[in-house]
Amino acid sequence: MSDKRNSKHRILLVDDDPDLLRLVSVRLEANNFDVSAQNSAEKALSELAVFQPHVVVTDLKMPGMDGMELFRLLQKQNYHLPVIVLTAHGTIPDAVSAAQEGVFSYLVKPVDAQLLIENINRALKQSAQAADSGDALNVSWREKIISRSAVMETLLQRTQAAANSDVNILIQSETGTGKELLARAIHDAGSRKEQPFMALNCAAIPESLIESELFGHAAGSFTGASKAHSGLFLAANGGTAFLDEVGDMPLAAQAKLLRVLEAREIRPVGSTKTLPVDVRIVAATHHNLQELVERGDFREDLYYRLDVIELELPPLRDRREDIPLLAEHFCKLIAEKNQRKVSRFSPEAMELLVSASWPGNVRQLYNVAEQCVILSTTPIIPRSLVERALRQKGERLLSLSAAKEQFERDYLVRILNLAEGNIALASRLAERNRSEFYKLLKRHGLDPDQFRPDAED
């Protein structure tokens, strides 16, 4: 979690006028707000994930990106973040247009401080962050999710919005990304948080037993069933049932699960009675369920029932800024658990952690940290232990210039493929004149003839 969380509401203030920025900041801080003052929209975007504001107050007219452009980008990332626009160029058409796009309010400079504070308080009351408990600072539901990355912050904002409804949710992500942790966060952020949360890994249960684990069974219903078993859905009644690796569920169990979703009742194995259940389902899988549906391995009707809202956990390689935070967190937990004096990773070891490929994601990072803490003979974990735990050399991150070169070459290849080697068309698609486009191709050693349909002939 960000270390900037505190007991105050956070206001991101954006204005290119330093005097106004300073004056408004003082007024807001005097009213017990935590303020991050930025003199451009670009800087505000960089600050967004770290500061995690409750309300954004922005000037309309600024050099570079203006206030409405900033608002539109914020909407894409976090559509529950209220934005108040300030301007010295206020007109009725501007105000109407801004309101239609979803701006919370539109105030004309010079802004009355009390009026601004009243608008901020109204925005806080109506924001989605306060919808669950009336407290916009309630972040206990996400406390176990360690992150400072923008991509995770966007996901968590969507998670909270989804949790406030009662629809089924599908978590799609690679193995080891923390699907159960996110499912638990969904439960804790929703109205069922005081009710049971029950989890079942569908891939870990034998096919012959999965129906019993899900729906329960009556005593004597099969060999070994000496007493009745309630099953996952009855145990989670009123709360949340988490079905991990739902893509591995047998087709027979899928049909019965569909009936549960449609009729809101279950029939235990070996019983003639149906029992009502009220359960919110969160399902997760590392498979592409659409591909399983096309192959006939997953029921299409069940897929649409489960995938009302889809959340995609990013792999660790797409949130590398979280690696140092996670590594140090795991290091501390494992050291305390095993009564070790290890304190942290060396800078060289951390560099290797950040640059590794992490096919096993967060779970693999935990395992690497655990091995390093146990085997380390010094308080500072050296790079050599990380290399041994990873069983590979770290992938070196590309420099900015190398990354630009790689992107440019890949882009040119894609354009040439689309244009089938036609330079006139390719240069138009790239919005470059032909001579400039030829220079780019020459620099990257690309021959347009190779992309023409008859190139092999």
C-alpha positions, 0 to 999 in steps of 0.5 A: 500500500502507499505510505501516503495514506493517512487520516485526511482526505487527499486533494490533488490540486493542479494549476500553472499559477504558482501564487494561486497554487500556494494560496489554495493549498494553504486554505485547503490544508487549514481545513484539514485536507492533505494536498499535493500541489502540481503545476501541470497536468503531466505532473499530476498524472505522475503523482496520481498512483502514489498520492491516490487522491479522493478529489482532483481540483484542476485549472482549465487553461494550462500549457500543454495538457489542459484541465479537460484533457486531464479529466478525460484521462482520469476518467479512463483510469478511475471513473469514480474520482470526482474532478472540480474544474477552475477557470478564469475563462468561464462561459456557460457553454464551457460549463454545460459541456464539462458537466455533460462529460461528467465533471463534478463542478465548474468554478470560475476564478477568483474562487471563493475558498469556502465555496471550493471547500463546500464543493469538495465536501459534496464530492467526497460524499458522492464519490464511489469511495464513500459509497460502501460505508460512508467513509472515503478513507475506508481502505481496510479491504485492500490492506493486504494487497501490496502495491504502488503501481498505477496499473494495480491502482486502476484495478483496485478502483474497478474492484471497489466499484464491482464489490459494491454491486452483488453481481458475479465476478470473473478474475482472469490472470496468470498463475501466481498473481494473487487471485484469491487475495483479490477475491478476498478483497472483493468480499471485504469491500462489499456488503457481505463482508460480515458473512462467510468467505469460502474458497475452493480450488477446482483443479485440486479436487478429484472429479469424483468428489467435486460435486460433493465439495460444492453442493454437499452430500447426504450420509450414505450417498456414496462409499465413505460418506459416513455422515452428511457434508454441507458443501461450499455453497451452504458453508458460504450462504449469505457470503461469498463463494470463491471458485479458483481455477473454475476453468478446470471444473468438469462439465457435469459439475458445470451444469449443476453450477449453472442451475445454482446460479439460475435457481439459487438453490442446491441439491446435495449429492444423494438427497431428494431435497433442494435447499435455498442459497444466497451466495455471491460468486467470484470465480478465477482462472488462468485459462482463456475461458472463451477459448475453452468455450470454443473447444467445448470444454466450458459451457458458454451459458455458464461463462456468461453467468460468471463473467458479468464483470471481469477483472484482470490481475496484471502479471508481475512483469507488468508492475515491476515498480511493485517488486521492491515493495513486495520483496522487502515485505516478504523478506520481513515476514519470512525473517520474523517467521523463521527468527532470522536477522535478515533485514533486506536485499542488497542493491545488486540483488534488488536490481536482479529481482526487478529485472527478472522475468517472473513466469511464476509471478508473485508466488515465485517472488515469495518463494525466491525471498523465502529461499534467500532469507533462509540461506543468507548468512548475513543481514543483507542478502547478496546478489549471488543468493538471488541468482541461485534462487532464480536459477537464471541470470536476470533479464537486463532492462532495455535502455530508453534509446534501445526500447525506442529503437525496438518499438520503432522497428516493430512498428515499421514491420507491422505497418509494412505487413498491413500495407503488404510492402506498398510504400505509398500506403505504408507511409500514409498509415505512418503519417510520414512522407515517402522519403522520410519513411524510406530513411526509417526503413533503411536505418532498420534494415527493412526491405519492403519487397520482403513484405509483398504477397509474392515475396516467397515466389 
